[in-house]
């Protein structure tokens, strides 16, 4: 009887550990630090991401490169969107073509970027997490759009015109109401 109880407890412990390990994979805790030195705690959720300080806003996370023509062409659109919707929209641009934090800082200043800019070295866990969860294979630009609850509602490989970004923002804003 004692052996049966021990075996049952051992099996239960193993199953609990396995379930906890699976949940940890899905609900990862990460952080990213932008070029101003601000660190954002990020937690994976079942449907998306909870980014500390950005709750209640539509969030566009764009993976871009400093040598990518479509990425460079979208910067003025992102600047316009951020300016127009600064209280309701957070744009997070993560540079993934090897720029260091200081390179991204210089780049953002040159381009007049008014949104959150991050070097991949300061968000490597988040980049890996998105690669896994969204099946992202590295093509850029790559957009992950979250509604005001932090749920992923749209994923796009390739550039979107400014009008489409505006439409997407409007739709995601309405979803949270």
Residue, then its C-alpha position, 0 to 999 in steps of 0.5 A: x500500500x505504501x509503495x502504491x501511494x509513493x508511486x502515485x505521488x511520484x506520478x502526480x509530482x511528475x505530471x505537475x512538473x510537466x504541466x508547470x514546464x509547459x505553462x512556463x514555456x507559453x507564459x514566459x517572463x521577459x524584459x526589454x530595454x529601450x534606447x532611453x534605458x527604460x526597461x519593460x517587463x513582458x509576460x506572455x499570455x495565452x492570447x498575447x503579451x502583457x507589456x508593463x506600462x503599455x496596458x490599455x493601449x493598442x501595441x504595434x511591435x515591429x521587427x525591422x532592420x536598418x538596411x531593409x528598404x520597406x522597413x525604412x519606408x515605414x518609419x515616417x508612417x509610424x512616426x505619423x501614427x504615433x504622433x496622431x494617437x500618442x495616448x492610445x497607441x504604443x509602437x515598439x520597433x525592435x531592430x534585428x539586423x545587428x545594430x547595437x543599442x548605441x547604433x539604434x539610439x543614433x539611428x532613431x535620432x537621425x530618423x526622428x523616431x518618436x516611438x519605442x526603439x529597441x536593439x535586439x540585444x536588449x530584447x533577445x528573449x522577446x524576439x525568440x519568444x515571438x519566433x516560437x509563438x508566431x512561427x516568425x522565420x526572420x522576414x522583415x518588416x514583421x508586425x505583431x499587433x495587440x489590442x488594448x487587452x494585449x491579445x494578438x489580433x494581427x500578424x503580418x510579414x511585409x510592409x503595410x501602407x499607412x492607411x492600412x496601419x490606421x485602419x488596423x489601429x481603429x479596429x483594435x481600438x474598438x475591440x477593447x470597448 
